[in-house]
Amino acid sequence: MTFLVVGIHASYKIQPIEDYNSIDAILNRYVNVLCDMAVPTFFSISAYLFFLKFKIYDYVKKLRGRVKSLLIPYIIFSILGLLLINGKLLSKGEPMRVHDIWSILTSLLWADFNPPIWYLLTLFSFVVITPILYFLLRGKMAIYSMLLLTAISYAVNICFDISYSNLAFWLPVLIPFSYLGINHKNIFNGTLIENRRMRYFVLALTIFLPLLFVSSNEYSDAYYTYRILSPFLVLLCSDIFDFKPSKWAKFTFFVYLSHSLMLVLLEHFTVSNLGEGLLKWCSVFLLCLLLSGGVKKIFPKIYGILNGGR
């Protein structure tokens, strides 16, 4: 999933057009749409895992833990982005994008110079409201509460223009997976789909579904529905793959935090087609992976802070 997140920002980004004039344009757009499955899937997994061992009396302890694992990396990499981008501008003799204390503070708060890490602040906002969800999504009427709250939050997003980084935008994903974490803790321990043919049908559907949205505007109701449904399909596909833990997997969070900064360093690596986009995508991912391993080996204590204690 982290690889797809890097792809959102590193691949050749094109906007949907009515009539594609080349296979390259269609494939580029398909890659863009496929990568957009990553963020809602991360939200769904985070919600489920948070409630998996949740006890209301441990809430303050969990909140403190998320300050360490989410907010501290957010602040540090927001600062690094500010220093890197404005340092590059200054070295070129160009005006910096921050001019006073207020502009510095606001840019750090919203990670203006490392935009992809908005996810951490939104996820922390979710953690803040988890006691409310916990009380609403448990008990005999839990499933009805879940369905009602999901439907309401989905309808609100359809009716109003809510920002992509706003917690409310992701509630139709967060609510049902919070429900599963509270009430069906073992749902992902076994096989979700017993029928082998059905498993491969779901996999094929997941792969080909983005093709239906290559011409959709990213801000349309149809595309929003695609975002909300995609994590359900992705997690259903988990039956097919037997993922074995890799020593490199522990570096993926650092890759996520640093990939936007790596893209700034590689800004002269321009992309104009699918092949160049894939090359830059893979290069950024691998460089960030190597950077993560290097920092961990040379500065293990600093790495622990940067990586949120992971």
N, C-alpha and C positions, 0 to 999 in steps of 0.2 A: 504493500500500500504506500509506503514511503517513496518507493520508486515512481509510482503514479503521481504523487504530490509534486515531486521534482519535475515530472513531465508536464504538469500544468503550467509551470513557469519557464521551463527550459525549451520545450518543443516549439515548433513553428506555429504560433497562434494566429488563426484566421477567424474572421467573423462569418456567420452563415450568409450565404447569398442565394438568390433564387435559382440561378442556373450555373452550376459548376462547369467550368470550361476544361477541366483536366482531371484525370484520375488522381494525380498528386494532391489537388485541392480537396477532393473528397476524402482521401486517406488522411490528410492532415486534420481535417475537421473531425473525422471519426476518432482519431487519437485524442483530440481535445475532449470530445464527449466521453470517451472511455475513461480518461483520467479523472473526469469529474465524479466518478463513482467513489474515489478515494476518501474525500472529506466526510461525506455522510456515513461512510463505513467506519471511519475512525470515531465519529461521534457515537454511533451505535455500540461499538465495542467498549468505548469508555463508559457509557451509561450502564451497560450490563455489568461490567467488571466492578464499577464503583459500588453497586448495590449487592454484589455477590456475597460479601461478608459484612454488610453494613449493619451496625447496631446504633440506635439513636443516641445512646450514651457515649459512643465513640466519635460523635460528629465533630466536636471541637478538635480532637486529636487528628481526625482525617483532614479537617480544614487547615490545620497547621502544616500537615504533611504536604498538602497541595500548594501551600505558599512556597515551600522548598522545591517541589518538583515542577511547578508551573510558573509561579510569579517571578521567582528569582532568575531562572533562565530567560524569561520574557524580558525582564528589565536589562539584564546583561547584554543580550543579543540585540536589543533595541538600541542600547548605547553604542555597541560595536558598529551597527549599521549607520548610526549618525556620524560617528568618527570616520568611518571608511568613506562614505559618500561625500561628506563635506571636506574631508582631507583631500580627496581626489580633485574636487572642484577648486580648492585652494591652490593645489600644485599646478593646475592648468591656468591659474590667473583668473578664474571665473568666480562670480559672487557665490557665497555659501547660501544654503537654503534656510538657515536659521540665523536670526539677527539679534535676538534678545533672550533673556531668561524664560519668558513666557512661551516663545516659539520653541525653545529647546525642551521645556517641560511637556508641552502638548504633543510635540513630535515623539517624545519618548513614551508618553502614556499610550498613544495609539500606534506605536511602532511604524511611523511613517517611512522610516528608512530601512525597515526589514518587514514589509507588509505580510508575508506568509505566516508570521508567527501570531497573527490575530487570533488564531485558533486557541492558543493557550489562555488568553484573557477571556474568551467566550466560554471555554471549558471551566475556568475557575468560577465564572458567573453561574454556571450550571451547578457546581458544587455548593455554592452559597444557598441555592433554593432547594437542595435535595431533601431537607427535612419536610418541606411542604409536599413534595412529590411522594415521599415515603408514606405520609399519612393518607394521601389521596389514593394511592395505588395498592393498598393492602386491605385485607378483609374479604368478606363474601361478595361485596359489590365491586371488587377491584377491577375486574375485566370490563364492567360497564363504565366505570370511571375512566379507565384507560381509553376506551373507544370514544367516549364523549370528548375528553380533553384533546385527544389526537385530532378528531374531526373539527373541533372548534379552532385549534391552532392552525390546522391546514386551511380552513376557511378564511381565517384572519389574514393569512399570507396571500391567499388568492385575491382577497378584496383590497388589501392595502399593500403599498410598496415598502416592504421591510428590508433593511440592509442585510446583505449576505453575511456580515460578521456579527449581526445581532443575534442574541440567544433565542429570541422568539422565532427567527427564521428556521431554526433547527429543532424546535419542539416536537414537530410531527415524527421525527426520528428518535429523539431523546426519550419521549414519553413511553412508547411501546417497549423499548429496550430496557428502560428503567423498570417497567412492569415485569419483564421477564427476569431481571436480576433479583427482584424482590420475591416473586412468586414461583418461578420455575428455574431454580438455580442450577439444575442438572441438565437443562435442555440441550446444551451443546456438548455434553459428555459422551452421548451415544450417537447413533446414526439418525440424522434428521429425515432422510428419504430412503426407505428400505428398497424400493424398486430401482434396480440399476439403470434401466432405460429412462426412467423419470429423472434420475440424477443427471444423465447426459443431455436430456431435453432442457433441464434448467440451465446447465452450463452453456448450451447452444443459445438459449434465449438471452442469457447474460451477455454473451459475446456479440450477438447480432442486434440486441435492443438499441445500442447507440446509433445504429444506422437509421433508425426511425426519427432521430432527432438532429441529424447533421444539418438540416436546413432550418432548425428551430432557433429562434432568438433565445439567448441565455436568460433573459428576463421574462420570458413568456410563462404562462400558467402550465403549459404542457411540459416545458423543460423543468420547471420546479417540481412537478409531479414525478418526473424521471429521477431527479435527485433524491426525492424522498423514498421512492421504491427501490432504488439501486442497492442499498445495503442489505435488504432482505434477500435479494437474489444472490449477492456476493456470498453471504454467510450460508445460504443453502448449498452453494457450490463447495463448501468446505468438506463435505462428505467425500468428494472425489479425490482430494489431494491429502496426502499424508506428510504434513510439513514437519521435518525434523529440526530441532533447535540447532542454530548455527552460531559460531562464536562471533560472526560479523553482525548478527541480528541485534545485539545489544548496542550497536553503534548507530542504529537507524534514527534515534531521536536526535542525536547530534547532527546527523546528515540533514534532517528536517530543519533544524535551527540555523544551520550554516549555509544551506544551498543558495539562498538569495544573495548572500554576501559573495559567494563564489561566482555567481552570475555577474555581479558588479565587476569583479576582477577580470572576468572574461567578456566584457562588454564589446570588445573589438572582434570577437568570434561571432560574426553576423550569421543569421540563418534566413534563407530564402526559399528552402524547399524541404520536403520530408526527410531526405537523406541527411542533410546538414542538421536538421532538427534532432534526429535520432542520435547523431554523433555527439552533438552538444549535450543532449539529455544524458546519455551514458557517461560522457566525460565528467560532467558536473557531479553526478552520483558517485562515480568511482573516486574522484578527487576528494570529495567530502568524506567518503568512507576512509580513505587513507589518512586524511587530516585527523579524523576522529581517533583512529588507531594510534597515530603518532602522538597526539596530545595526551592520550591516556597513558601511553608508555613513558613519555618524558616528564609530564606534569600530572601525575595521577590525582593529587589532591585538588588541583585546579580543575581538572576534568570532571571530578565528582561534583563540584559546585556548578560548573557550566551545564552539566548533564542532568541537573536536578536530583542528584543522589542515586541515579540509576546504575 
